[in-house]
Amino acid sequence: MISVLREHILNRVGDNVDGLETVLAHFLVETFQKNEILQEEGTVCKYVYFIASGCLQHFIYTPDAEEVTNEILIEHTWYADIQSFSNQTPTKENIRALEETVVCKITLEHFQKMMVTVPQFPIVYSRILEEIVQQSKHRVENFLSLDAKERFKWLQQHRPDLLKRVSNKVIASYLGIREETLSRLKHKI
């Protein structure tokens, strides 16, 4: 799976990456089974994750203990609670594997070492941050202004694979609608 990460990095920064093998050597590969928790609210985010294969749910709990899905992350995407990771403070976020998922992960210690010792690593990090921010910004900008039907159409158009891979409960939570509403929309559209 490190080969998937290598290809991902090369696609973003080009073929001439001095120190790439050094960077890759600091990533650990781990497999999570369906419904396994990678990160739990109240713990410190210990890793930056690259999803080599699989699917993760990024969610929080409301005061009523309902899950609110902030993002559904699939292969070739990054995840980290940057604030928790950088400051080593407890997170308010949860991450769960929605299917068997293989990640490449790096610790803060190794991350900081790479920032200092590998000149191009800050560029890679900058691109990772850009992707994370763009994902969040895109979702907020699109979903806040759309009604339930428009959100569902957006999902069909931009992320149709999720409808086959992810349960209705998680999709409904991601769209900010009730599961019954999602069922009706699926039959209407």
C-alpha contacts under 8 A as a table, 3 or more apart, distances in Angstrom:
res1	aa1	res2	aa2	distance
1	M	4	V	5.19
1	M	5	L	6.74
1	M	29	V	7.14
1	M	52	A	6.16
1	M	102	V	7.64
1	M	103	V	7.89
1	M	104	C	7.32
2	I	5	L	5.02
2	I	6	R	6.14
2	I	24	L	6.90
2	I	27	F	7.87
2	I	29	V	7.44
2	I	104	C	6.91
3	S	6	R	4.92
3	S	7	E	6.19
4	V	7	E	5.23
4	V	8	H	6.18
4	V	52	A	6.14
5	L	8	H	4.98
5	L	9	I	6.19
5	L	24	L	7.86
5	L	50	F	7.29
5	L	52	A	6.79
5	L	76	H	7.88
5	L	104	C	7.40
6	R	9	I	5.29
6	R	10	L	6.18
6	R	20	L	7.77
6	R	24	L	7.21
7	E	10	L	5.11
7	E	11	N	6.09
8	H	11	N	5.22
8	H	12	R	6.58
8	H	76	H	6.98
9	I	12	R	5.23
9	I	13	V	6.22
9	I	14	G	7.81
9	I	124	V	7.11
10	L	13	V	5.35
10	L	14	G	4.91
10	L	15	D	5.45
10	L	17	V	7.50
11	N	14	G	5.82
11	N	15	D	7.72
12	R	124	V	7.78
12	R	127	R	7.59
13	V	16	N	7.90
13	V	17	V	7.39
13	V	123	I	7.72
13	V	124	V	7.09
14	G	17	V	6.98
17	V	20	L	5.59
17	V	120	Q	6.75
18	D	118	V	7.44
18	D	119	P	7.76
18	D	120	Q	7.05
19	G	22	T	5.11
19	G	23	V	6.32
19	G	118	V	5.76
19	G	119	P	7.92
19	G	120	Q	7.72
20	L	23	V	5.06
20	L	24	L	6.15
21	E	24	L	5.02
21	E	25	A	6.07
22	T	25	A	5.20
22	T	26	H	6.89
22	T	118	V	7.98
23	V	26	H	5.54
23	V	27	F	7.23
23	V	114	M	6.46
23	V	118	V	7.56
23	V	121	F	7.68
24	L	27	F	5.44
25	A	28	L	7.87
26	H	106	I	6.34
26	H	110	H	6.28
27	F	104	C	5.74
27	F	105	K	5.16
27	F	106	I	4.77
27	F	107	T	7.94
28	L	104	C	5.42
28	L	105	K	5.21
28	L	106	I	6.37
29	V	102	V	6.98
29	V	103	V	5.70
29	V	104	C	4.53
29	V	105	K	6.40
30	E	102	V	5.73
30	E	103	V	5.50
30	E	104	C	6.55
30	E	105	K	7.69
31	T	100	E	7.06
31	T	101	T	5.63
31	T	102	V	4.35
31	T	103	V	6.40
32	F	36	E	6.01
32	F	37	I	7.99
32	F	38	L	7.64
32	F	97	A	6.45
32	F	100	E	5.69
32	F	101	T	5.19
32	F	102	V	6.34
33	Q	36	E	5.46
33	Q	97	A	6.54
33	Q	99	E	6.42
33	Q	100	E	4.47
33	Q	101	T	6.50
34	K	96	R	7.92
34	K	97	A	5.16
34	K	98	L	5.17
34	K	99	E	4.21
34	K	100	E	4.97
34	K	101	T	7.52
35	N	96	R	5.78
35	N	97	A	5.09
35	N	98	L	5.65
35	N	99	E	7.05
36	E	96	R	5.66
36	E	97	A	5.45
37	I	40	E	6.80
37	I	94	N	7.52
37	I	95	I	5.85
37	I	96	R	4.42
37	I	97	A	6.45
38	L	94	N	7.59
38	L	95	I	5.36
38	L	96	R	5.80
38	L	97	A	7.30
39	Q	43	T	7.14
39	Q	45	C	6.89
39	Q	93	E	7.40
39	Q	94	N	5.21
39	Q	95	I	5.00
39	Q	96	R	7.28
40	E	43	T	5.81
40	E	91	T	7.60
40	E	92	K	7.81
40	E	93	E	6.49
40	E	94	N	4.58
40	E	95	I	6.65
41	E	60	I	7.76
41	E	90	P	7.19
41	E	91	T	5.37
41	E	92	K	4.60
41	E	93	E	5.04
41	E	94	N	5.40
42	G	90	P	4.82
42	G	91	T	5.33
42	G	92	K	6.08
43	T	89	T	7.74
43	T	90	P	4.79
43	T	91	T	5.80
44	V	84	S	5.86
44	V	85	F	6.79
44	V	88	Q	5.74
44	V	89	T	5.48
44	V	90	P	4.45
44	V	91	T	5.76
45	C	80	A	7.05
45	C	81	D	6.24
45	C	84	S	5.39
45	C	85	F	4.83
45	C	88	Q	6.93
45	C	89	T	7.74
45	C	90	P	7.21
45	C	91	T	6.58
46	K	85	F	5.92
46	K	88	Q	7.65
46	K	107	T	5.91
46	K	108	L	6.65
47	Y	80	A	6.73
47	Y	85	F	6.82
47	Y	105	K	5.76
47	Y	106	I	5.27
47	Y	107	T	4.76
47	Y	108	L	6.51
48	V	78	W	7.27
48	V	79	Y	6.03
48	V	80	A	4.84
48	V	85	F	7.69
48	V	105	K	5.53
48	V	106	I	5.53
48	V	107	T	6.84
48	V	108	L	7.94
49	Y	78	W	5.57
49	Y	79	Y	5.14
49	Y	80	A	6.28
49	Y	103	V	6.12
49	Y	104	C	5.79
49	Y	105	K	4.49
49	Y	106	I	6.87
50	F	75	E	7.90
50	F	76	H	6.74
50	F	77	T	5.91
50	F	78	W	4.53
50	F	79	Y	6.52
50	F	103	V	5.46
50	F	104	C	5.10
50	F	105	K	6.19
51	I	54	G	6.89
51	I	55	C	7.71
51	I	73	L	7.91
51	I	74	I	6.63
51	I	75	E	4.80
51	I	76	H	5.49
51	I	77	T	5.61
51	I	78	W	6.24
51	I	79	Y	7.94
51	I	101	T	7.32
51	I	102	V	6.25
51	I	103	V	4.53
51	I	104	C	6.51
52	A	75	E	5.15
52	A	76	H	5.76
52	A	77	T	7.94
52	A	101	T	7.65
52	A	102	V	5.56
52	A	103	V	5.30
52	A	104	C	6.72
53	S	74	I	7.13
53	S	75	E	4.65
53	S	76	H	7.38
53	S	101	T	5.50
53	S	102	V	5.21
53	S	103	V	7.01
54	G	74	I	5.92
54	G	75	E	5.72
54	G	97	A	7.73
54	G	98	L	7.70
54	G	99	E	5.93
54	G	100	E	5.76
54	G	101	T	4.00
54	G	102	V	6.30
55	C	72	I	7.03
55	C	73	L	5.61
55	C	74	I	4.47
55	C	75	E	6.60
55	C	97	A	6.04
55	C	98	L	5.48
55	C	99	E	5.81
55	C	100	E	7.46
55	C	101	T	6.03
56	L	72	I	5.78
56	L	73	L	5.03
56	L	74	I	6.43
56	L	95	I	6.54
56	L	96	R	5.53
56	L	97	A	4.51
56	L	98	L	5.37
56	L	99	E	7.49
56	L	101	T	7.48
57	Q	69	T	6.71
57	Q	70	N	7.84
57	Q	71	E	6.19
57	Q	72	I	4.78
57	Q	73	L	6.35
57	Q	94	N	7.98
57	Q	95	I	5.57
57	Q	96	R	5.18
57	Q	97	A	6.33
57	Q	98	L	6.38
57	Q	170	V	7.97
58	H	69	T	5.87
58	H	70	N	5.60
58	H	71	E	5.14
58	H	72	I	6.15
58	H	73	L	7.43
58	H	93	E	6.97
58	H	94	N	5.79
58	H	95	I	4.70
58	H	96	R	6.77
59	F	67	E	6.35
59	F	68	V	5.40
59	F	69	T	4.24
59	F	70	N	5.24
59	F	71	E	7.01
59	F	93	E	5.97
59	F	94	N	5.25
59	F	95	I	6.41
60	I	67	E	5.76
60	I	68	V	5.39
60	I	69	T	6.66
60	I	70	N	7.38
60	I	92	K	6.75
60	I	93	E	5.23
60	I	94	N	5.94
61	Y	64	D	7.56
61	Y	65	A	5.21
61	Y	66	E	5.31
61	Y	67	E	4.69
61	Y	68	V	6.07
62	T	65	A	5.10
62	T	66	E	5.23
62	T	67	E	6.49
62	T	68	V	7.03
63	P	66	E	7.46
67	E	173	S	7.09
68	V	173	S	5.44
68	V	174	Y	6.81
68	V	176	G	7.63
69	T	72	I	7.36
69	T	170	V	6.80
69	T	173	S	5.28
69	T	174	Y	4.64
70	N	174	Y	6.16
71	E	136	S	7.92
71	E	174	Y	6.61
72	I	174	Y	7.58
73	L	77	T	6.52
73	L	78	W	7.90
73	L	79	Y	7.91
74	I	77	T	6.15
77	T	131	E	7.93
78	W	128	I	6.67
78	W	131	E	7.59
78	W	132	I	6.87
79	Y	132	I	7.02
80	A	85	F	6.95
81	D	84	S	5.44
81	D	85	F	5.91
81	D	91	T	7.06
81	D	93	E	7.53
82	I	85	F	5.01
82	I	86	S	5.79
83	Q	86	S	5.34
83	Q	87	N	5.86
83	Q	88	Q	7.67
83	Q	89	T	7.48
83	Q	91	T	8.00
84	S	87	N	5.38
84	S	88	Q	5.04
84	S	89	T	4.72
84	S	90	P	5.87
84	S	91	T	5.47
85	F	88	Q	5.16
85	F	89	T	7.21
85	F	108	L	6.95
86	S	108	L	7.37
97	A	100	E	6.57
97	A	101	T	6.25
98	L	101	T	7.84
98	L	166	V	7.03
106	I	110	H	6.43
106	I	111	F	6.26
107	T	110	H	5.34
107	T	111	F	5.88
108	L	111	F	4.81
108	L	112	Q	5.97
109	E	112	Q	5.34
109	E	113	K	6.23
110	H	113	K	4.93
110	H	114	M	6.14
111	F	114	M	5.22
111	F	115	M	6.35
112	Q	115	M	5.02
112	Q	116	V	6.55
113	K	116	V	5.37
113	K	117	T	6.05
114	M	117	T	5.15
114	M	118	V	5.28
114	M	121	F	6.19
115	M	118	V	6.10
115	M	119	P	7.14
115	M	121	F	5.58
115	M	122	P	5.59
116	V	119	P	7.07
118	V	121	F	5.47
119	P	122	P	6.82
120	Q	123	I	5.30
120	Q	124	V	6.62
121	F	124	V	4.96
121	F	125	Y	6.10
122	P	125	Y	4.89
122	P	126	S	5.98
123	I	126	S	4.99
123	I	127	R	6.30
124	V	127	R	5.14
124	V	128	I	6.25
125	Y	128	I	4.95
125	Y	129	L	6.19
126	S	129	L	5.15
126	S	130	E	6.14
127	R	130	E	4.95
127	R	131	E	6.23
128	I	131	E	5.21
128	I	132	I	6.33
129	L	132	I	5.12
129	L	133	V	6.06
130	E	133	V	5.20
130	E	134	Q	5.93
131	E	134	Q	5.11
131	E	135	Q	6.11
132	I	135	Q	5.27
132	I	136	S	6.41
133	V	136	S	5.22
133	V	137	K	5.96
134	Q	137	K	5.06
134	Q	138	H	5.79
135	Q	138	H	5.30
135	Q	139	R	6.28
136	S	139	R	5.32
136	S	140	V	6.26
137	K	140	V	5.22
137	K	141	E	5.98
138	H	141	E	5.26
138	H	142	N	6.00
139	R	142	N	5.29
139	R	143	F	5.71
140	V	143	F	5.39
140	V	144	L	5.75
141	E	144	L	5.93
141	E	145	S	6.85
142	N	145	S	5.92
142	N	146	L	6.48
142	N	151	R	7.87
143	F	146	L	5.27
143	F	147	D	7.79
143	F	151	R	6.26
143	F	175	L	7.54
146	L	149	K	7.87
146	L	150	E	5.52
146	L	151	R	5.83
147	D	150	E	5.33
147	D	151	R	6.16
148	A	151	R	5.13
148	A	152	F	6.24
148	A	175	L	7.30
148	A	176	G	7.76
148	A	177	I	6.62
149	K	152	F	5.19
149	K	153	K	6.23
149	K	185	L	6.74
150	E	153	K	4.99
150	E	154	W	6.06
151	R	154	W	4.98
151	R	155	L	6.25
151	R	175	L	6.35
152	F	155	L	5.04
152	F	156	Q	6.25
152	F	175	L	7.10
152	F	182	L	7.81
152	F	185	L	7.38
153	K	156	Q	4.99
153	K	157	Q	6.13
154	W	157	Q	5.11
154	W	158	H	5.84
154	W	159	R	7.69
155	L	158	H	5.28
155	L	159	R	4.99
155	L	160	P	6.01
156	Q	159	R	5.86
156	Q	160	P	4.52
156	Q	163	L	7.66
157	Q	160	P	6.15
159	R	162	L	5.87
159	R	163	L	7.81
160	P	163	L	5.60
160	P	164	K	7.45
161	D	164	K	5.49
161	D	165	R	6.34
162	L	165	R	4.95
162	L	166	V	5.45
162	L	171	I	7.75
163	L	166	V	5.90
163	L	167	S	7.63
163	L	168	N	7.82
163	L	171	I	7.40
166	V	170	V	6.58
166	V	171	I	6.59
167	S	170	V	5.44
167	S	171	I	6.27
168	N	171	I	4.99
168	N	172	A	5.87
168	N	179	E	6.40
168	N	182	L	7.29
168	N	183	S	7.88
169	K	172	A	5.26
169	K	173	S	6.24
169	K	179	E	5.80
170	V	173	S	5.03
170	V	174	Y	6.08
171	I	174	Y	4.98
171	I	175	L	6.14
172	A	175	L	5.09
172	A	176	G	5.98
172	A	177	I	5.11
172	A	178	R	5.72
172	A	179	E	5.24
172	A	182	L	6.04
173	S	176	G	4.99
173	S	177	I	6.16
173	S	178	R	7.19
173	S	179	E	7.81
174	Y	177	I	7.82
177	I	181	T	6.43
177	I	182	L	6.91
178	R	181	T	5.22
178	R	182	L	6.47
179	E	182	L	5.06
179	E	183	S	6.35
180	E	183	S	5.09
180	E	184	R	6.35
181	T	184	R	5.13
181	T	185	L	6.17
182	L	185	L	5.06
182	L	186	K	6.13
183	S	186	K	5.16
183	S	187	H	6.47
184	R	187	H	5.27
184	R	188	K	6.20
185	L	188	K	5.05
185	L	189	I	5.89
186	K	189	I	5.64
